[in-house]
Amino acid sequence: MARNILASVGLGGANRADDVVTVQSMLNCVPLGSGGPTPALDTDGKCGPLTVGAIRNFQFAQFKSSDGRVDVGQRTIERLQSFDTGPGQGATPVPGGIVLPQIVTPPGYLPPKSDVPPNPSIDIPAGLSPLRRKILEIGMGEALPEPAVTDLKTLQDGGQTVRAGWKRLKQYFDEGVEGWSEQKWKDKATYDGVRIPGRRIPQPGTSGVSWCGIFATWVARSAGIETQWRMGLGPSGLKLHYARDCKPGDIAVMAKNVHHFIIAGPISDTVLTINGNSDNQSIQVKPRPLSSVVYFYSVED
């Protein structure tokens, strides 16, 4: 009999330590070609960005949609059980020995606009420090195989159209912004800014909070750096360099719209970057000219 969980694991889940260990272990049993994690997850019972990213990757490989959570008795745990070869377990037989992905279109799905290119796949450059590698793993896990946040995917919540990834966007603010608290969400305009497609959290003198820097800071923080986004100031505790000799994992800034992004590398005239608040408020991997960088925050000095 395959293993099971007692409560939900992942984004917005109960995340009981025993259940998280079970899901982490089950994900590690999934072959890479079927959506398994690479490298394998630590079975530490902590549901962090790498575990949520691995859940999302598995769901997208199997169902072509993802919500980043494994729920009791639902399709994700059932599909994980079909791969389960944990201690004392045998894999659940699958007719013909092949797991066929079920393509499901979530309610309210809006197809991407044709002028928005798909996220390309990228390889993490060799020779990076463990910290820089972890930053790229977390950042890419939010962008690939589909964006964790985008205005192009919606769902219905109480008769209202909301972003499918609004809870993830809320998490970037809750964990990444200095001084942010649950009290902030009691303001309707702020709450709508994180939930409603096309809207932003209000910020005086602007069209709303552009959350590219918040996202990049959250990724660095999730990788273990003691930093938080300070509204109007940037990430705390990171050294600012007015130069272009940045490395993969650093947070770079371009002059246009003071846009922040994570350098993914390799460093050349054109670099791949991981961007929050990109086209349609999506998280996207994009090539950018190195000449567009006006300064950067180093994650290691």
N, C-alpha and C positions, 0 to 999 in steps of 0.2 A: 504494500500500500504506500503510495507516494506521500511525502510530507505535506503538511498543511499549516495554516496560520490561524490565529485566534482573532486578530484585528488587522485593520488596514496598515499597509507599509508604503511609505513614499511621501510625495508632496501632499500636505494636509492630512496625513494619516495619523493613527494613534502611535505608531512606531515603538511598540513594545520591543525591548532588546532581544528577547528570544525570537520574536517574529522577524525582526530585521536580520538576525543571523541566518534564519531559515531561508529568507528570500535571497540574501547575498550568496549563500551556498548554492541555492538552486540556479541562480543566474550563472554562477561559475561552471555549472554543468552543461550550459548551452554552448554548442559549437559557435565559433566566430561567424560562420556563414549564415547562421540562423539568428544572429543578434546577440551573441554572447559578448561579455565585456573583455576588453584588452587594454591593459593587463588585467588579470583576475582581481576581483574585489577582495579587500581585507574583510574577513568575517568577524568584525569587531562589535556588531550590534548597534552601530551608530549610523543613522540614516542621513548622511551628508550629501553634498552635491554630486560626488562620484556615484553613489548608490542610486540617487534619483536619475542621474544621467543614464546609468546602465538600464534602469527600468524603462525609461523613455526609448532608448535605443532598441531594446528587446520588443517593446510594443510596436514600434514603427516597423521593424523588420517583419513582425508577424501579422500586424493588422493594418498597416499604413496609416495609423493614427495613434496618438499617445496622450495620456494625461499625467504620467509620472507617478502613478499609484497602483499598488496591487491590493485589490479588495477581496474579502472573503467570498468564496463561491462564484466569483466572476471570471470572465474569460482569461484574464492575465494569469491568475494563479492556476487555472486549469491547464493553460498552455505550458506554463512552467513545469507542472507535474508531469507532462508528457516527456520532458527531458530529464526528469529527476533521477539521478543515480547516486544520491547521497548515501551515507553510511547505513547499511542494512536495507537499502531500497533498491528497487529495480525500475528501469524506465517503463512507463506505461506503454503498452504496445500501441503502435499507430499503424493503421491499415497500409500495407505496402511499404512500411518502414520510412515513409516520407511525411514530413509535417508541411502541410500546404497552408500558406498564409491566407487568412480571410480578410478580404479588402472591405473595410467598413467606412462609410462616409458619415462623420458625426453630424448630429442635427445642427442646422444653421451654418454648415460649412460653406465658405465662399472661396471659389477657386482663385489661385494667385493671378495677379495681373500679368499680362504677357511681357510688360516692360521690366519686370523684376526678375533678374536671373536667379536660378537655384543656387543654394550654397554649394560650392565645390568641396570635394573631400581634400583634406590636407594631411600630410605626414608631419609628425613632430620631429624637428631637426635633431640629429644625433649630437651627443656630447653636452647636453644641457644639464644644469644642476638639478637635483631632485625638486627644488622649489619651483624653478622656472617650468620644468616639465609638468608639475602638478597644476600650475596656473593654466597652461595650455590645455591640459586634459579637461579641467573644469569648464573653461571657456568654450572649448569645442563641443563639450557635452551639452551646453545650452543652445548651441547653434545647429548642431547636426544630430541626427539626419534631418530634422525639421526644427525650426525655431521654437524655443520654449515660450516666447512671447511674440505675437504678431497681430496686427489689426485685421489680417486677411482670414483669420479663423475665428468664428464666433459660435456661441451657443445661446440657448434660451434659459433664462433664470428668472422664475416668477413672472413670466410674460415679458421680460426685458431682454434685449439683445446685449450680450456682454462679450468681452474678449475671452477666448477659450483659455488663454494663459494668464488671466489677471491675478490669480493667486500667487503665481511665481513672481510677477512684477511687484506685487505687494511685499513679497519676501525680500526682494532687493532693497526696498526702502526700510523695512523693519530691522533688517540685520546690517545694512550697509551705511545708513545715514546717521551721523552723530546727533544725539538728542531726539531721535524719532521715537514716538511711543504710540500705543494703541489709541490714545486720546485723539491723535491727529485724524483718525479715520471717522470720527464722529461728525466731522464737517462734511456735509453732503457733496460740496464741490470737489473736495479732496478724494472722497470715496468714489465718486463718479469718474474722477480723473484717472483712477487706476483700473476701473472696471469697464468703462464704455469706450468702444472703438473710436479712434479719432480724437479723443479728449486727452488732456494732460492734467496733472495736479497743478493747481494755480501757483504762480510765482510772480509777485509784483514786478511790473516793468517788463514782463516777457509774455510770450504766448503760452507759457506753462513750463513746468520743469522738463528739461531735456535730460533724460536719464542715462545717457551714454556713459558719463563719468561715474554715476552711481553703480551701474552694472559692472564696469571695469574694477571699481574699488571692491565691490562685493565678491568678485572672483578672486582677487588678491587676498582678501580677508578669509575667504573660504579655504584658500590654500595654506593658511596658517600665519599670514602677516598681520601684525597688530596695526590696523589702519581702519579708518572710517571716512566717509565722504562728509566734508564740511561745506554746507551750502554757500556758494559764492567764493570758496577758497580752494577746493580740491581735496585730494586724499591726504589724510594726516600721516606723519611719520615717514613719508617717502621723499627722497632727495630729488630736487628739481634740477634738471640740466637743460640749459639753453643750447642744445646741440642736436645732432642727428645720429650720434654713435650709439643708438639704442640697441637692445638685444631682445630676442624672443622672451615674452613674459612681461616686458616693461609696458607702462601705460603712456602712450604717445598722444600728442595733441596737434591738430591742424588748425590753421587760422580760420578757415571757413566755418562759421557757426561755433567756433571753439569746440570742435568735435573731438571727443576722447575715444580711443580704441586700444586694444591690446595687440602688440606686435606678435605675430605668429611665426614670421620668418619664412625662408632664410633672408638675411639682409642683403639686398642688392638695390639696383635702381628702382625696382618695384618690389614691394613687400606684401605678403598676405597679412591681413589684419582681422581681428574678431571685434565686431561692432555691436554694441547695444544701441537701441533707439535709431536704427538705420531705416531704410525705406519701409514705409508703412509701420513704423514703430516696431520693427522686427529685429531679431538678433541674427546677424549675417556675417559670413566670412567673405571678405572682399579684398581684391588687390588694390593697393594705393601706391602712388609714387613716393619714394622716400623724401623727395624734395618738398612734399606737402607738410612734413613734420616741422613744427616751429620750436617745440620743446617736449621733454618727456620726463616721467617720474620713474626712477630706477627702483626695482624691487629688491636688488642686491647691489651693494657698493663694496 
